[in-house]
Amino acid sequence: MDLEEERKSLARRESLTTSMERSLERQRESFTARHEKAAQKEASLQEKTRQLEAAQAALDARVQEAVQEAVRKLQEDSTWGPSESSTGRVKQAQLWCHLE
């Protein structure tokens, strides 16, 4: 009788072990899939960051060109003279152009 009980106990333990091994394998697969997905998201984020930085650089260059063009036009304008207003960006630009 003890031998029969031990066989049943061993069968239950083997069944539990098999079940645990399957569960661990599913967890490994899930972890691997999540790790791969995280790597893909990281690569995508880096690419988007690179694109944003390139767009920002292009925008900065266009803004700088527009400011330089505006200053050049102001310097070439023969009617440009002192303003009656002593405040604001216009006065700052006038003073800057006159100091050149």
C-alpha positions in Angstrom: 0.0 0.0 0.0 2.8 2.4 0.7 4.3 1.7 -2.7 1.0 2.6 -4.4 0.7 5.9 -2.4 4.3 6.8 -3.3 3.5 6.2 -7.0 0.5 8.4 -6.8 2.5 11.1 -5.0 5.3 10.8 -7.6 2.8 11.1 -10.4 1.3 14.3 -8.8 4.7 15.8 -8.3 5.7 15.0 -11.9 2.4 16.6 -13.1 3.1 19.7 -11.0 6.6 19.9 -12.3 5.4 19.6 -15.9 2.8 22.3 -15.2 5.4 24.6 -13.7 7.8 24.1 -16.6 5.1 25.0 -19.0 4.2 28.1 -17.0 7.9 29.2 -16.9 8.2 28.7 -20.6 5.2 30.9 -21.3 6.7 33.5 -19.0 10.0 33.4 -20.8 8.2 33.8 -24.1 6.2 36.7 -22.8 9.3 38.3 -21.4 11.2 37.9 -24.7 8.2 39.3 -26.7 8.0 42.3 -24.4 11.8 42.9 -24.6 11.7 42.8 -28.4 8.7 45.2 -28.4 10.5 47.6 -26.1 13.6 47.5 -28.3 11.4 48.3 -31.3 9.8 51.2 -29.5 13.2 52.6 -28.4 14.4 52.5 -32.1 11.2 54.2 -33.2 11.6 56.9 -30.5 15.2 57.5 -31.5 14.2 57.9 -35.1 11.4 60.3 -34.2 13.9 62.3 -32.0 16.3 62.5 -34.9 13.6 63.7 -37.2 12.5 66.4 -34.7 16.0 67.6 -34.2 16.5 67.8 -38.0 13.2 69.8 -38.4 14.2 72.1 -35.5 17.6 72.8 -37.1 15.9 73.5 -40.5 13.4 75.8 -38.7 16.2 77.6 -36.8 18.1 78.1 -40.1 15.0 79.6 -41.8 14.3 81.9 -38.9 17.9 83.1 -38.8 17.7 83.7 -42.6 14.5 85.6 -42.2 15.9 87.8 -39.5 19.1 88.5 -41.5 17.0 89.4 -44.5 14.8 91.7 -42.4 17.9 93.4 -41.0 19.4 93.8 -44.4 16.2 95.4 -45.7 16.1 97.7 -42.8 19.7 98.8 -43.3 19.1 99.3 -47.1 15.9 101.3 -46.5 16.7 105.0 -47.1 13.6 106.1 -45.2 14.7 104.4 -42.1 15.2 107.0 -39.4 14.7 107.5 -35.7 11.4 106.7 -34.4 9.3 109.0 -32.2 8.6 106.0 -29.9 11.5 105.2 -27.5 10.2 101.8 -26.5 9.6 98.4 -28.2 11.4 96.1 -30.6 11.4 98.7 -33.4 13.5 101.1 -31.4 15.9 98.3 -30.4 16.3 97.3 -34.1 16.8 101.0 -35.1 19.5 101.5 -32.4 21.2 98.3 -33.4 21.2 99.2 -37.1 22.5 102.7 -36.4 25.3 101.3 -34.3 26.5 99.1 -37.2 
